[in-house]
Amino acid sequence: MREKETSKRKDWIKNVAIIFLVILLLLTFFSNTIMNYSLPEVATQYVMSGSITAKIRGNGMVEAGDPYNVEMKETRVIASVPFRSGDTVQKGDVLYYLEDQESAELEAAQKELDRLVKEYETALLSSEVTSEIYQHVQSGNNTTVSQYRAKLDDANAKVDAAQNTVDSIQAVITSLQSQITILEATAVDTSAEKKAVNDATANVSAWETEYAARESEYANAKNAYESLGYTLAEAQSEYDTAYAAWEADQSNQTLIDNLAAAESKRNTAQNNYNWMNNANTNRSAAADSLKTARNTLTQAEKALADKEANIANVQKLNSLKLQLATEQTKMDAANKVLEDAKMKRDKLYASIQTELNLSSQYDAIQAQKKVVSDLKSKSIGAYVECPISGRLSSVNYIAGQTATAGDVIAVIQPEGKGYTLSFSVTTEQAKRISVGDIADVSNSWYYGDIRAVVTAIKPDPSNPSSSKLVECEITGSDVTPGQSLNLSIGQKSSNYDLVVPNSAIREDSNGKYILIVESKSSPLGNRYFATRVDVEVLASDDTQTAISAALYGYEYVITTSTKPVKEGKQVRLAD
């Protein structure tokens, strides 16, 4: 039994070992196949020589090259339309017949005329409008500019003359004032005497204030002393009597009280007497000082008067002062004349302005009357004429519709003027075309003699940093505005040594490049790796690109892959 179990265990181990070896062999022989299924599958194509036709293609809408917009002058109802879009018209042809009616512009013009008349009549009632101005404006015999200028020149001349008079008098006044100043400063120096008078005057004023205060104090002291009803001598006598009685009987309380009362009465009288006596002394001293100050002031004033009386140029100084007063009187009169001249000039200027404003209002009324008259004349039998010859690009109104003033009612393509078409291209594409290049029109056989020429290449307003706008001039008898055309512009076909599909071109921060496939041998077969090759794009068309690169030709270049491919990574080739 034990031997049987041992045999089974050995068989189990042998089976496991066999299975392991089989799996190992399978993995060894099919590892390359398994790995290939995990690699990105790439499609390749030979790098070969070939020809490139570098054309730029675009689509755009045909627009009139220099359209003439016919605008409605007033709001009217369209009666009939003789022409349709695409018709050829001549200058003077009737584009629209209008219904007979007053237009909104006529009503507005009449309201404007009424407003101008009302404002004019209101202005005529102004107090600034004289009868002369009224007659001038109403008669149309307005004052001319030269007449205005002559009146203003005369008024300005009078102002200038008055100003000259004022200036000359002022010069005399200035001279007299200068002479008086010099005489007063240099004829004699009385500054010390004047200072003495000023100081003495201040001293008198101070002592007058002091004396008044002392006088008031003395009056108060005297009144206080006299109001006691007794003199100091009487109080002293009463005290002496009380003292003698007390001295005879010092234990008598009545005598003691009498003595104390007498002493208090005497002391009060003594204090009030002393106050009155001191106040009187102070008053007397202040009176003496005031007298002395007044004497000093009298002497200082006399000294100043004596010195001024001895000035040699006093008579001349007085004469100059008299002349100055006379000139001041003249100046007052001259200033009055100058003010009157300026006032008259300003009044004249205001009058001219008033007449000019009224004339302008009157002319505006006459002009508005003409506008109303013209609009009334157009309200019956009116029509819109064609201003130029050409072909009608569009006729925007039909009979019965109302056209508002300012509306574009028709667009005319002038004779001899072509059409334009524009489309956007990348900046890189714009480098490959030039002004003057002929553009091919798709299905040109359908449009007859149609021709397109590049006339301008400029930044695209919608994306100026990376796009350009190509403008072409379109000519041909079958071209009409609003037509959509497909154009292609480019160089003739050229042969290049290295040409790859457009899908093979890649680009990163280092520039443009392609990935080619290189093979390496291994024990399990060939393995393929992606290798980077930097390139320079020489030309391209819709499907292929000509390049310059370090290649021999006939290398396999990767065009598409099932997964992203990076430089140096292993890939597998599509079957």
KAFEN-V766094 format. One record per backbone hydrogen bond with DSSP energy under -0.5 kcal/mol. CO is the residue of the C=O (numbers start at 1). NH is the residue of the N-H. If there is no record, write none. Layout:
BEGIN
co:nh
CO:NH
CO:NH
END
This chain:
BEGIN
co:nh
1:5
2:6
3:7
4:8
5:9
6:10
7:11
8:12
9:13
10:14
11:15
12:16
13:17
14:18
15:19
16:20
17:21
18:22
19:23
20:24
21:25
22:26
23:27
24:28
25:29
26:30
27:31
30:34
31:35
32:36
33:37
34:38
35:38
35:39
36:39
40:572
41:562
42:574
43:559
43:560
45:557
46:48
47:554
48:499
50:496
52:54
52:494
53:55
54:491
55:57
56:489
58:487
60:485
62:482
63:420
66:414
67:69
68:70
68:412
69:71
70:409
70:410
72:406
74:76
75:104
76:403
77:99
78:400
80:97
84:87
87:392
89:390
90:93
93:95
93:386
95:83
96:384
97:79
97:80
99:101
103:107
104:108
105:109
106:110
107:111
108:112
109:113
110:114
111:115
112:116
113:117
114:118
115:119
116:120
117:121
118:122
119:123
120:124
121:125
122:125
123:126
126:129
128:130
130:134
131:135
132:136
133:137
134:138
135:139
136:140
136:141
137:140
140:142
144:148
145:149
146:150
147:151
148:152
149:153
150:154
151:155
152:156
153:157
154:158
155:159
156:160
157:161
158:162
159:163
160:164
161:165
162:166
163:167
164:168
165:169
166:170
167:171
168:172
169:173
170:174
171:175
172:176
173:177
174:178
175:179
176:180
177:181
178:182
179:183
180:184
181:185
182:186
183:187
188:190
190:194
191:195
192:196
193:197
194:198
195:199
196:200
197:201
198:202
199:203
200:204
201:205
202:206
203:207
204:208
205:209
206:210
207:211
208:212
209:213
210:214
211:215
212:216
213:217
214:218
215:219
216:220
217:221
218:222
219:223
220:224
221:225
222:226
223:227
225:228
226:229
231:235
232:236
233:237
234:238
235:239
236:240
237:241
238:242
239:243
240:244
241:245
242:246
243:247
244:248
245:249
249:252
251:253
252:256
253:257
254:258
255:259
256:260
257:261
258:262
259:263
260:264
261:265
262:266
263:267
264:268
265:269
266:270
267:271
268:272
269:273
270:274
271:275
272:276
273:277
274:278
275:279
276:280
277:281
278:282
279:283
280:284
281:285
282:286
283:287
284:288
285:289
286:290
287:291
288:292
289:293
290:294
291:295
292:296
293:297
294:298
295:299
296:300
297:301
298:302
299:303
300:304
301:305
302:306
303:307
304:308
305:309
306:310
307:310
308:311
311:314
313:317
314:318
315:319
316:320
317:321
318:322
319:323
320:324
321:325
322:326
323:327
324:328
325:329
326:330
327:331
328:332
329:333
330:334
331:335
332:336
333:337
334:338
335:339
336:340
337:341
338:342
339:343
340:344
341:345
342:346
343:347
344:348
345:349
346:350
347:351
348:352
349:353
350:354
351:355
352:356
353:357
354:358
355:359
356:360
357:361
358:362
359:363
360:364
361:365
362:366
363:367
364:368
365:369
366:370
367:371
368:372
369:373
370:374
371:375
372:376
373:377
374:378
375:379
376:379
379:101
382:98
383:385
384:95
384:96
385:387
386:92
389:415
390:89
391:393
391:413
392:86
394:411
398:401
401:78
401:403
402:404
403:76
404:407
407:72
407:409
409:396
409:397
410:70
411:393
411:394
412:68
412:414
413:391
414:417
418:65
419:474
420:63
421:472
423:470
425:468
426:430
427:431
429:432
430:433
434:437
437:454
439:452
440:442
440:488
441:444
443:446
443:447
444:447
445:448
447:449
451:475
452:439
453:473
454:436
456:471
458:469
459:461
460:463
463:466
463:467
466:427
467:460
468:425
468:470
469:458
469:471
470:423
471:455
471:456
472:421
472:474
473:453
474:419
475:451
476:479
480:483
483:62
485:60
485:487
486:442
487:58
488:440
489:56
494:52
496:50
497:499
498:547
499:48
500:545
501:504
502:505
506:513
508:511
511:508
512:535
513:506
514:516
514:533
515:558
516:518
516:531
518:529
520:527
522:525
525:522
527:520
528:571
529:518
530:568
531:516
533:514
536:548
539:546
543:502
544:541
545:500
546:538
546:539
548:536
549:551
555:47
555:557
556:517
557:45
560:43
566:569
569:530
571:528
572:42
END
